[in-house]
């Protein structure tokens, strides 16, 4: 009896340890989640000169002033875009931090749903390591996508959680639709890939779960969008139409080339991840392969349409996805493939980051934790401190006093992109709907700007002819709108105003009427790569507009869907035998583009808008890769500005 006493007493001790371990585990998980939240959720930056801060300023001002997105403003971002990429604005701080914390909760739950599975330490280490490396360099919307994908990767295993998963997908999709359209497409595409497979192949309980989750997600997205648009059918239609136009035109208009080695590496990484997905399918997890395929394709488009620093978006998404599949693997073949794919994807991301950014030392920056903590607990005070720095940071965009006096009482627009000038000088901003000219790359978007300019264009426009991105032809960005500007506005003087490194012409609206139009002879025997003779203007008051009936070949149309369109160029030969090459936006080539005179620099642009005679253009040539485009016709129109004094 005495010998048995210690054993009887040991039972309660073991039983008491289990709750304690669980409690410690829960507390540790909460601490890690909090630290990760502080690390990820960072305050917005201040405004500044240059293209990026300018559009960030624009979407923040639009949100603050409750501008109607889809009508008054159309851009890659919607009314909640300021949450992702806005500038510091104390009046928006509370809503911004609340939305970010809600989305971060979904990310944390998604990550925990995979990390807490019964996997090997190596699998957990790979997943945790990938999240740690990716959390700082990847934009917040990509972390939202990865967190949602993690939830979807486990959705089939937990049918009872279908309503919660549907809510999570609906919230992220709704936020994406109202902030950055592509996030909504990515989230809904990934969810659809998962649920369709469950509906087609799963047992009854999984089919019901997929149906429930999908219904909740779609309903939440639709109802939330309608509420955000004040339940107005026309406002909803306008918003969705603008979002579709922005998304549809991107792959053709915003292309940029890069090293083929990067493309090859991306394809090898994709092959390794898809092989892991197939192995998971053979383990009885059929949703993982299509889920991986959809997410990879979306990341491919985001990263390799503009093949510059954007490639880190692809490789970062691929690294997160590869480690998710590795965690989900159970049998040896899938684990081996998952480990190989994870190592390859992480190495590729590190290579891409190092080759496109300043240093890999920026990958892990622990000082983000105290910064994030202060922001989470005092968002308004934090944004107020940051906003106080804006005047100093906008100093390079201060206008000369003589220019400021002449425009400060009138409505002003700044083209093509330097919106920061508005904030730097407290101007009365009256922008066109697509307020960044380079984004008006479809006939619909160009038409929105043209209509707005005709009906209510700003009294003054500050125009930087040299600021067209990707060496585009400046008058070929939103060409129909530029024709109306040439007809209705006049340069105040031929002198340029120097603001920072840029030179601006001041254009002032002088007429509510457009130009007098005269038809000119259409070009004959036209083709891509063949010079087209341009009619000469008959006076300094006249300019020539060309409409190029340019269409992509079947190969180019397929390449645009799967990747990106080949670039096209406008080669201009002047009457004085000089030549110049510009990038051409093919989507709006038929809108009517000023081709003669074609200013060669900002000084000539100011002279053109002032009504001075310039060297006419002798011929123009559209050139591209063989077999990329077909030119069916070129129609010329004479535009006469003789109404001007």
C-alpha positions as CSV (number, residue, x, y, z in Angstrom):
1,X,0.0,0.0,0.0
2,X,2.8,2.3,0.8
3,X,4.6,1.5,-2.4
4,X,1.5,2.2,-4.5
5,X,1.0,5.7,-3.0
6,X,3.4,7.6,-5.3
7,X,1.8,6.1,-8.4
8,X,-1.6,7.0,-7.3
9,X,-0.4,10.6,-6.7
10,X,1.3,10.9,-10.1
11,X,-2.0,10.7,-12.0
12,X,-3.3,14.2,-11.1
13,X,0.1,15.7,-11.7
14,X,0.2,14.5,-15.3
15,X,-3.4,15.6,-15.8
16,X,-2.7,19.1,-14.5
17,X,0.2,19.5,-16.9
18,X,-1.9,19.1,-20.1
19,X,-4.1,22.2,-19.5
20,X,-1.0,24.2,-18.5
21,X,0.8,23.2,-21.7
22,X,-2.3,24.2,-23.7
23,X,-2.5,27.5,-21.9
24,X,1.2,28.2,-22.5
25,X,0.7,27.2,-26.2
26,X,-2.3,29.5,-26.6
27,X,-0.5,32.4,-24.9
28,X,2.6,31.9,-27.1
29,X,0.4,31.8,-30.2
30,X,-1.3,35.0,-29.2
31,X,2.1,36.7,-28.6
32,X,3.4,35.6,-31.9
33,X,0.2,36.7,-33.7
34,X,0.5,40.1,-32.0
35,X,4.2,40.6,-32.9
36,X,3.5,39.5,-36.5
37,X,0.6,41.9,-36.7
38,X,2.8,44.8,-35.5
39,X,5.5,43.7,-38.0
40,X,3.0,43.7,-40.9
41,X,0.6,46.5,-40.2
42,X,2.6,49.7,-40.8
43,X,1.6,53.3,-41.0
44,X,1.2,55.0,-44.4
45,X,4.0,57.2,-45.7
46,X,4.0,60.9,-46.3
47,X,3.4,62.5,-49.7
48,X,6.3,63.5,-52.0
49,X,7.2,64.3,-55.6
50,X,7.3,61.6,-58.3
51,X,4.8,59.3,-59.9
52,X,4.1,56.8,-57.1
53,X,3.5,59.3,-54.3
54,X,1.4,61.3,-56.7
55,X,-1.2,58.7,-57.3
56,X,-1.2,57.7,-53.7
57,X,-2.0,61.3,-52.8
58,X,-4.7,61.3,-55.5
59,X,-6.6,58.3,-54.1
60,X,-6.3,59.6,-50.6
61,X,-7.7,63.0,-51.4
62,X,-10.5,61.3,-53.3
63,X,-11.4,59.1,-50.3
64,X,-11.2,62.0,-47.9
65,X,-13.4,64.2,-50.1
66,X,-15.9,61.3,-50.7
67,X,-15.4,61.5,-54.5
68,X,-17.5,59.0,-56.4
69,X,-15.2,56.3,-57.7
70,X,-16.2,54.9,-61.1
71,X,-17.6,58.3,-62.1
72,X,-15.5,61.2,-60.9
73,X,-12.3,59.1,-60.5
74,X,-11.2,55.9,-62.2
75,X,-8.0,54.2,-61.3
76,X,-6.4,50.9,-60.4
77,X,-7.6,51.5,-56.8
78,X,-11.2,52.1,-55.5
79,X,-12.6,54.0,-52.5
80,X,-10.7,51.9,-50.0
81,X,-7.4,52.0,-51.9
82,X,-6.1,54.4,-49.3
83,X,-6.0,51.5,-46.8
84,X,-3.4,49.7,-49.0
85,X,-1.4,52.5,-50.5
86,X,-2.6,55.9,-49.4
87,X,-0.6,58.6,-47.7
88,X,-1.0,59.8,-44.1
89,X,-4.4,61.4,-43.6
90,X,-5.5,61.6,-39.9
91,X,-9.2,61.8,-40.9
92,X,-8.9,58.4,-42.5
93,X,-6.7,56.8,-39.8
94,X,-9.4,55.1,-37.7
95,X,-11.1,53.4,-40.6
96,X,-7.7,52.4,-42.1
97,X,-6.4,50.7,-39.0
98,X,-9.7,49.0,-38.3
99,X,-9.9,47.5,-41.8
100,X,-6.2,46.4,-41.7
101,X,-6.6,44.7,-38.3
102,X,-9.7,42.8,-39.5
103,X,-7.9,41.6,-42.6
104,X,-4.8,40.7,-40.6
105,X,-7.0,38.6,-38.4
106,X,-8.0,36.6,-41.5
107,X,-4.3,36.3,-42.5
108,X,-3.4,35.0,-39.0
109,X,-6.2,32.5,-38.9
110,X,-5.2,31.3,-42.4
111,X,-1.6,30.9,-41.4
112,X,-2.5,29.1,-38.2
113,X,-4.9,26.7,-39.9
114,X,-1.8,25.3,-41.7
115,X,0.8,25.7,-39.1
116,X,-1.2,24.0,-36.4
117,X,-1.6,20.8,-38.4
118,X,0.2,17.6,-37.4
119,X,3.3,18.1,-39.6
120,X,7.0,17.6,-39.1
121,X,9.1,20.3,-37.6
122,X,10.9,20.8,-41.0
123,X,7.6,21.5,-42.7
124,X,6.6,24.0,-40.0
125,X,10.0,25.7,-40.1
126,X,9.8,26.1,-43.9
127,X,6.4,27.7,-43.6
128,X,7.2,30.0,-40.7
129,X,10.5,30.9,-42.4
130,X,8.8,31.8,-45.6
131,X,6.2,34.0,-43.8
132,X,9.0,35.7,-41.9
133,X,10.9,36.5,-45.0
134,X,7.9,37.6,-47.1
135,X,6.1,39.7,-44.5
136,X,8.2,42.9,-45.0
137,X,8.8,43.0,-48.7
138,X,5.5,41.8,-50.0
139,X,2.7,44.4,-50.1
140,X,-0.2,43.9,-47.7
141,X,-2.6,42.8,-50.4
142,X,-0.4,39.9,-51.3
143,X,-0.2,38.8,-47.6
144,X,-4.0,39.0,-47.6
145,X,-4.1,36.7,-50.6
146,X,-1.7,34.2,-49.1
147,X,-3.7,34.1,-45.8
148,X,-6.9,33.5,-47.7
149,X,-5.2,30.8,-49.8
150,X,-4.0,29.1,-46.6
151,X,-7.7,29.0,-45.4
152,X,-8.8,27.5,-48.7
153,X,-6.0,24.9,-48.6
154,X,-7.6,23.5,-45.5
155,X,-11.3,24.2,-46.4
156,X,-12.0,20.7,-47.7
157,X,-10.7,19.1,-44.5
158,X,-13.1,21.1,-42.3
159,X,-16.6,21.2,-43.9
160,X,-18.1,22.4,-40.7
161,X,-16.1,25.6,-41.0
162,X,-17.6,26.4,-44.4
163,X,-19.7,29.4,-43.2
164,X,-16.6,31.0,-41.6
165,X,-14.5,30.4,-44.6
166,X,-17.2,31.9,-46.8
167,X,-17.2,35.0,-44.7
168,X,-13.4,35.3,-44.8
169,X,-13.3,35.0,-48.6
170,X,-16.2,37.4,-48.9
171,X,-14.6,40.0,-46.7
172,X,-11.2,39.8,-48.5
173,X,-13.0,39.8,-51.9
174,X,-15.1,42.8,-51.0
175,X,-12.2,44.7,-49.7
176,X,-10.3,43.9,-52.8
177,X,-13.1,45.0,-55.1
178,X,-13.3,48.3,-53.2
179,X,-9.5,48.8,-52.9
180,X,-7.4,47.1,-55.6
181,X,-9.5,45.3,-58.2
182,X,-7.0,42.5,-58.9
183,X,-7.1,41.4,-55.2
184,X,-10.8,40.6,-55.6
185,X,-10.1,38.7,-58.9
186,X,-7.3,36.7,-57.3
187,X,-9.2,35.8,-54.1
188,X,-12.4,34.8,-55.9
189,X,-10.5,32.9,-58.6
190,X,-8.6,30.9,-55.9
191,X,-11.9,30.2,-54.0
192,X,-13.7,29.2,-57.2
193,X,-10.9,26.7,-58.1
194,X,-11.3,25.1,-54.7
195,X,-15.0,25.0,-54.5
196,X,-15.6,23.8,-58.1
197,X,-13.3,20.8,-57.5
198,X,-15.2,20.0,-54.2
199,X,-18.5,20.3,-56.0
200,X,-17.4,18.0,-58.8
201,X,-15.4,15.4,-57.0
202,X,-16.0,15.6,-53.2
203,X,-18.4,13.6,-51.1
204,X,-21.8,15.0,-50.2
205,X,-20.6,16.9,-47.1
206,X,-17.8,18.6,-49.0
207,X,-20.2,19.6,-51.8
208,X,-22.6,21.1,-49.3
209,X,-19.7,22.9,-47.6
210,X,-18.5,24.3,-51.0
211,X,-22.0,25.5,-51.9
212,X,-22.5,27.1,-48.5
213,X,-19.1,28.9,-48.5
214,X,-19.4,30.0,-52.1
215,X,-22.9,31.4,-51.6
216,X,-21.9,33.3,-48.5
217,X,-18.8,34.8,-50.2
218,X,-20.6,35.9,-53.4
219,X,-23.5,37.3,-51.4
220,X,-21.3,39.2,-49.0
221,X,-19.2,40.7,-51.9
222,X,-22.3,41.7,-53.9
223,X,-24.2,43.2,-51.0
224,X,-21.1,45.0,-49.7
225,X,-20.4,46.5,-53.1
226,X,-24.0,47.7,-53.5
227,X,-23.9,49.3,-50.1
228,X,-20.6,51.1,-50.9
229,X,-22.2,52.4,-54.1
230,X,-25.3,53.7,-52.1
231,X,-27.5,51.0,-53.7
232,X,-27.4,52.9,-57.0
233,X,-27.5,50.5,-60.0
234,X,-25.9,53.1,-62.3
235,X,-23.1,53.8,-59.8
236,X,-22.4,50.1,-59.4
237,X,-22.4,49.7,-63.2
238,X,-20.0,52.7,-63.7
239,X,-17.7,51.4,-61.0
240,X,-17.5,47.8,-62.3
241,X,-17.1,49.1,-65.9
242,X,-14.2,51.3,-65.0
243,X,-12.6,48.5,-63.0
244,X,-12.9,46.1,-65.9
245,X,-11.4,48.6,-68.3
246,X,-8.4,49.3,-66.1
247,X,-7.8,45.6,-65.6
248,X,-8.4,44.6,-69.2
249,X,-6.1,47.1,-70.8
250,X,-3.1,46.6,-68.4
251,X,-1.5,43.7,-70.2
252,X,-1.4,45.5,-73.5
253,X,-0.5,49.0,-72.4
254,X,1.9,48.6,-69.5
255,X,4.3,46.0,-70.8
256,X,8.0,46.2,-70.1
257,X,10.7,43.6,-71.0
258,X,13.3,42.1,-68.8
259,X,16.0,39.3,-68.8
260,X,14.9,36.0,-70.3
261,X,16.7,34.2,-67.4
262,X,14.1,35.7,-65.0
263,X,11.3,34.3,-67.1
264,X,13.0,30.9,-67.3
265,X,13.4,30.8,-63.5
266,X,9.8,31.7,-63.0
267,X,8.6,28.9,-65.2
268,X,10.9,26.4,-63.4
269,X,9.5,27.5,-60.1
270,X,5.9,27.1,-61.4
271,X,6.7,23.6,-62.7
272,X,8.0,22.5,-59.3
273,X,5.0,23.9,-57.4
274,X,2.5,22.4,-59.8
275,X,4.3,19.0,-59.6
276,X,3.8,19.2,-55.8
277,X,0.2,20.1,-56.3
278,X,-0.3,17.0,-58.5
279,X,1.4,14.9,-55.8
280,X,-1.0,16.3,-53.3
281,X,-3.9,15.4,-55.7
282,X,-2.7,11.8,-55.6
283,X,-2.7,11.9,-51.8
284,X,-6.4,12.6,-51.9
285,X,-6.2,16.4,-51.9
286,X,-7.6,17.3,-55.3
287,X,-8.2,21.0,-54.6
288,X,-4.6,21.9,-54.1
289,X,-3.4,21.6,-57.7
290,X,-6.0,23.8,-59.3
291,X,-5.7,26.2,-56.3
292,X,-2.0,26.5,-56.9
293,X,-2.4,26.9,-60.7
294,X,-4.9,29.8,-60.4
295,X,-2.8,31.6,-57.8
296,X,0.4,31.1,-59.8
297,X,-1.2,32.4,-63.0
298,X,-2.4,35.5,-61.2
299,X,1.0,36.1,-59.7
300,X,2.6,35.6,-63.1
301,X,0.5,38.3,-64.6
302,X,1.2,40.7,-61.7
303,X,4.9,40.1,-61.8
304,X,5.8,39.7,-65.5
305,X,3.6,42.1,-67.4
306,X,6.0,44.8,-66.1
307,X,9.2,42.9,-65.7
308,X,11.0,45.1,-63.3
309,X,10.8,45.1,-59.5
310,X,7.3,43.6,-60.0
311,X,8.9,40.2,-60.4
312,X,9.3,40.0,-56.6
313,X,5.5,39.8,-56.4
314,X,5.5,36.6,-58.4
315,X,8.4,35.0,-56.7
316,X,7.1,36.0,-53.2
317,X,3.7,34.6,-53.9
318,X,5.3,31.4,-55.3
319,X,7.4,31.0,-52.2
320,X,4.4,31.3,-49.9
321,X,2.4,28.9,-52.0
322,X,5.2,26.3,-52.2
323,X,5.6,26.2,-48.5
324,X,1.8,25.8,-48.0
325,X,1.8,22.8,-50.3
326,X,4.8,21.4,-48.4
327,X,3.0,21.7,-45.1
328,X,-0.1,19.9,-46.6
329,X,2.0,17.0,-47.9
330,X,1.8,13.7,-45.9
331,X,3.5,11.0,-48.0
332,X,7.1,10.9,-48.9
333,X,6.9,11.7,-52.7
334,X,4.8,14.8,-52.0
335,X,7.0,15.9,-49.1
336,X,10.2,15.5,-51.2
337,X,8.6,17.5,-54.0
338,X,7.3,20.1,-51.6
339,X,10.7,20.5,-49.9
340,X,12.4,20.9,-53.3
341,X,9.8,23.4,-54.5
342,X,10.0,25.4,-51.3
343,X,13.7,25.7,-51.4
344,X,13.7,26.6,-55.0
345,X,11.0,29.2,-54.7
346,X,12.5,30.9,-51.6
347,X,16.0,31.0,-53.3
348,X,14.4,32.4,-56.4
349,X,12.6,35.1,-54.4
350,X,15.9,36.1,-52.6
351,X,17.6,36.3,-56.0
352,X,14.8,38.4,-57.5
353,X,14.8,40.7,-54.5
354,X,18.5,41.1,-54.5
355,X,18.6,41.9,-58.2
356,X,15.8,44.4,-58.2
357,X,16.1,46.1,-54.8
358,X,18.9,47.8,-52.9
359,X,19.8,45.0,-50.6
360,X,18.6,41.7,-49.0
361,X,19.3,43.4,-45.7
362,X,15.9,45.0,-46.1
363,X,14.1,41.6,-45.9
364,X,13.9,41.4,-42.1
365,X,13.8,44.7,-40.2
366,X,12.8,44.2,-36.6
367,X,12.3,47.9,-36.0
368,X,9.0,47.5,-37.8
369,X,7.6,45.9,-34.6
370,X,7.7,49.0,-32.3
371,X,6.6,51.2,-35.2
372,X,3.6,48.9,-35.9
373,X,2.7,48.7,-32.2
374,X,2.6,52.5,-31.9
375,X,0.5,52.7,-35.0
376,X,-2.0,50.0,-33.9
377,X,-2.5,51.6,-30.4
378,X,-2.6,55.2,-31.6
379,X,-3.4,55.4,-35.3
380,X,-4.6,59.0,-35.4
381,X,-1.6,60.4,-33.5
382,X,0.8,58.4,-35.7
383,X,-0.7,59.6,-38.9
384,X,-0.9,63.1,-37.6
385,X,2.9,63.1,-36.9
386,X,3.6,61.7,-40.4
387,X,1.2,64.2,-42.1
388,X,3.1,67.0,-40.4
389,X,6.1,66.1,-42.6
390,X,4.3,66.4,-45.8
391,X,4.9,70.1,-46.5
392,X,8.7,69.6,-46.1
393,X,8.6,66.5,-48.4
394,X,6.6,68.3,-51.0
395,X,9.0,71.3,-51.1
396,X,10.5,70.2,-54.5
397,X,7.0,70.6,-56.0
398,X,6.6,74.2,-54.9
399,X,5.6,76.4,-57.9
400,X,7.4,79.7,-58.7
401,X,5.5,82.7,-57.2
402,X,4.7,84.2,-60.6
403,X,3.0,80.9,-61.7
404,X,1.3,80.4,-58.4
405,X,-0.3,83.9,-58.5
406,X,-1.7,83.3,-61.9
407,X,-3.5,80.0,-61.2
408,X,-4.2,79.8,-57.5
409,X,-7.8,81.1,-57.8
410,X,-8.8,78.9,-60.6
411,X,-9.4,75.2,-60.9
412,X,-6.2,73.3,-61.9
413,X,-5.3,69.9,-63.2
414,X,-1.7,68.5,-63.5
415,X,-0.8,66.2,-66.3
416,X,0.3,63.6,-66.9
417,X,0.9,62.4,-63.3
418,X,2.5,64.8,-60.8
419,X,-0.6,65.2,-58.5
420,X,1.7,66.1,-55.6
421,X,1.9,69.6,-57.0
422,X,-1.7,70.1,-56.0
423,X,-1.0,69.4,-52.3
424,X,2.4,71.3,-52.3
425,X,0.7,74.5,-53.5
426,X,-2.9,74.2,-52.0
427,X,-4.4,74.3,-55.5
428,X,-8.1,73.8,-56.3
429,X,-7.7,70.4,-58.0
430,X,-10.2,69.5,-60.7
431,X,-8.9,66.3,-62.2
432,X,-10.0,64.2,-65.1
433,X,-11.6,60.8,-64.1
434,X,-8.4,58.9,-65.1
435,X,-6.2,61.4,-63.3
436,X,-3.0,59.6,-64.2
437,X,-2.8,59.9,-68.0
438,X,-0.8,56.7,-68.5
439,X,-3.8,54.7,-67.2
440,X,-6.2,55.9,-69.8
441,X,-5.1,53.2,-72.1
442,X,-8.4,51.9,-73.6
443,X,-10.9,53.8,-75.8
444,X,-13.4,53.7,-72.9
445,X,-11.0,55.3,-70.5
446,X,-9.8,57.8,-73.0
447,X,-13.5,58.6,-73.8
448,X,-14.2,59.2,-70.1
449,X,-11.4,61.8,-69.9
450,X,-12.4,63.5,-73.2
451,X,-16.0,63.8,-72.1
452,X,-15.1,65.2,-68.7
453,X,-12.7,67.7,-70.3
454,X,-15.3,68.9,-72.8
455,X,-18.0,69.3,-70.1
456,X,-16.1,70.6,-67.1
457,X,-12.3,70.8,-67.8
458,X,-10.2,72.7,-65.3
459,X,-9.5,76.4,-66.0
460,X,-5.8,75.7,-66.0
461,X,-3.6,72.7,-66.8
462,X,0.0,72.3,-65.8
463,X,1.5,70.0,-68.5
464,X,4.8,68.2,-68.4
465,X,5.4,66.9,-71.9
466,X,8.5,65.0,-70.9
467,X,6.8,62.9,-68.2
468,X,5.2,60.2,-70.3
469,X,6.2,56.8,-68.8
470,X,8.0,54.1,-70.8
471,X,9.2,56.6,-73.4
472,X,5.7,56.8,-74.8
473,X,4.6,59.4,-77.3
474,X,3.2,62.1,-75.0
475,X,0.3,63.1,-77.3
476,X,-0.5,59.4,-77.7
477,X,-1.5,59.0,-74.1
478,X,-5.2,59.5,-73.9
479,X,-5.0,60.8,-77.5
480,X,-8.6,61.9,-78.0
481,X,-8.4,63.9,-74.7
482,X,-5.1,65.5,-75.9
483,X,-6.8,66.6,-79.1
484,X,-9.5,68.4,-77.1
485,X,-6.8,70.0,-74.9
486,X,-5.0,71.3,-78.1
487,X,-8.4,72.7,-79.3
488,X,-9.7,74.3,-76.1
489,X,-6.5,75.3,-74.2
490,X,-3.6,77.6,-75.1
491,X,-0.2,78.0,-73.5
492,X,-0.1,81.3,-71.5
493,X,3.5,81.8,-72.8
494,X,6.1,79.9,-74.7
495,X,8.2,80.0,-71.5
496,X,8.4,76.8,-69.4
497,X,8.1,76.8,-65.6
498,X,10.7,74.7,-63.9
499,X,9.4,72.8,-60.9
500,X,12.1,70.5,-59.4
501,X,13.6,68.5,-62.3
502,X,10.5,69.0,-64.5
503,X,9.4,71.7,-66.9
504,X,5.7,72.6,-67.2
505,X,3.7,74.5,-69.7
506,X,0.8,76.5,-68.3
507,X,-2.3,75.9,-70.5
508,X,-5.4,78.0,-70.0
509,X,-8.9,77.2,-71.2
510,X,-9.9,79.7,-73.8
511,X,-13.0,78.2,-75.5
512,X,-15.9,76.0,-74.8
513,X,-15.9,74.9,-78.5
514,X,-13.6,72.5,-80.2
515,X,-11.7,72.8,-83.4
516,X,-13.1,73.1,-86.9
517,X,-12.7,69.7,-88.5
518,X,-11.7,69.0,-92.1
519,X,-11.3,65.6,-93.6
520,X,-8.0,64.8,-95.3
521,X,-7.2,62.1,-97.8
522,X,-6.8,58.6,-96.2
523,X,-3.4,57.0,-96.5
524,X,-3.0,54.2,-99.1
525,X,-1.1,51.0,-99.0
526,X,-0.5,51.0,-95.3
527,X,1.1,48.3,-93.2
528,X,3.0,47.8,-90.0
529,X,6.7,48.7,-90.7
530,X,5.9,50.8,-93.7
531,X,6.1,54.6,-93.6
532,X,2.9,56.5,-94.0
533,X,3.1,60.0,-95.5
534,X,1.4,62.6,-93.3
535,X,-0.4,65.7,-94.8
536,X,1.3,68.9,-94.0
537,X,-0.6,71.5,-91.8
538,X,-1.6,74.5,-93.9
539,X,-1.0,77.0,-91.1
540,X,0.2,77.3,-87.5
541,X,-3.4,77.1,-86.4
542,X,-3.9,73.7,-87.9
543,X,-2.7,70.2,-86.8
544,X,-3.1,66.7,-88.2
545,X,-4.9,63.9,-86.4
546,X,-4.4,60.3,-87.5
547,X,-6.6,57.3,-86.6
548,X,-4.7,54.0,-86.9
549,X,-6.9,51.0,-87.5
550,X,-4.5,48.8,-85.7
551,X,-5.4,45.3,-84.4
552,X,-3.5,42.5,-82.8
553,X,-2.9,39.2,-84.5
554,X,-4.3,36.0,-83.0
555,X,-0.9,35.3,-81.6
556,X,-0.7,38.7,-79.9
557,X,-4.2,38.4,-78.5
558,X,-3.3,35.0,-77.0
559,X,0.0,36.4,-75.6
560,X,-1.9,39.3,-74.0
561,X,-4.2,37.0,-72.2
562,X,-1.5,34.6,-71.1
563,X,1.3,37.1,-70.5
564,X,1.7,40.5,-72.1
565,X,1.4,42.1,-75.5
566,X,4.5,42.8,-77.7
567,X,5.5,46.5,-77.6
568,X,4.7,48.8,-80.6
569,X,6.5,52.0,-81.6
570,X,5.7,55.2,-83.5
571,X,8.7,56.2,-85.6
572,X,8.4,59.8,-86.8
573,X,10.3,61.4,-89.6
574,X,10.2,65.2,-89.7
575,X,10.4,67.4,-92.7
576,X,13.8,68.5,-91.6
577,X,14.9,64.8,-91.9
578,X,15.3,64.3,-88.1
579,X,13.7,61.2,-86.6
580,X,12.3,60.2,-83.3
581,X,10.9,56.9,-81.8
582,X,8.3,56.7,-79.1
583,X,6.4,53.8,-77.5
584,X,2.8,53.5,-78.8
585,X,-0.3,52.6,-76.8
586,X,-1.9,50.3,-79.2
587,X,-5.3,50.2,-77.5
588,X,-6.0,53.9,-78.2
589,X,-4.3,54.2,-81.6
590,X,-7.7,54.5,-83.2
591,X,-9.0,57.3,-81.0
592,X,-7.4,60.0,-83.1
593,X,-3.9,61.1,-82.3
594,X,-2.0,64.3,-83.1
595,X,0.8,63.3,-85.5
596,X,1.8,66.7,-87.0
597,X,3.3,68.6,-85.6
598,X,4.8,66.2,-83.1
599,X,6.8,68.2,-80.5
600,X,10.2,66.7,-79.9
601,X,10.8,68.3,-76.4
602,X,8.9,70.3,-73.8
603,X,9.9,73.6,-75.4
604,X,8.4,72.6,-78.7
605,X,5.3,71.3,-76.9
606,X,4.8,74.7,-75.2
607,X,5.2,76.4,-78.6
608,X,2.7,74.0,-80.2
609,X,0.0,74.7,-77.5
610,X,0.8,78.4,-77.9
611,X,-0.1,78.3,-81.6
612,X,3.5,78.6,-83.0
613,X,4.6,76.9,-86.2
614,X,6.8,73.8,-85.8
615,X,8.6,71.6,-88.2
616,X,5.9,69.4,-89.7
617,X,6.0,65.6,-89.8
618,X,6.8,64.0,-93.1
619,X,5.9,60.4,-92.3
620,X,5.0,58.0,-89.4
621,X,5.7,54.3,-89.1
622,X,4.2,51.9,-86.7
623,X,6.7,49.2,-86.0
624,X,6.7,46.0,-83.8
625,X,7.8,42.4,-83.9
626,X,6.9,40.6,-87.1
627,X,3.4,39.2,-87.0
628,X,2.4,41.1,-83.9
629,X,-0.1,43.6,-85.3
630,X,-2.0,44.4,-88.5
631,X,-2.6,47.9,-89.7
632,X,-5.8,48.0,-91.8
633,X,-6.1,51.8,-92.5
634,X,-4.9,55.2,-91.5
635,X,-7.4,58.1,-91.6
636,X,-6.3,61.7,-91.4
637,X,-8.2,64.7,-90.1
638,X,-7.3,68.4,-90.2
639,X,-8.0,70.3,-87.0
640,X,-8.2,74.0,-87.2
641,X,-7.7,76.3,-84.2
642,X,-8.2,79.6,-86.0
643,X,-10.8,80.7,-83.4
644,X,-7.9,81.6,-81.2
645,X,-6.8,85.2,-81.0
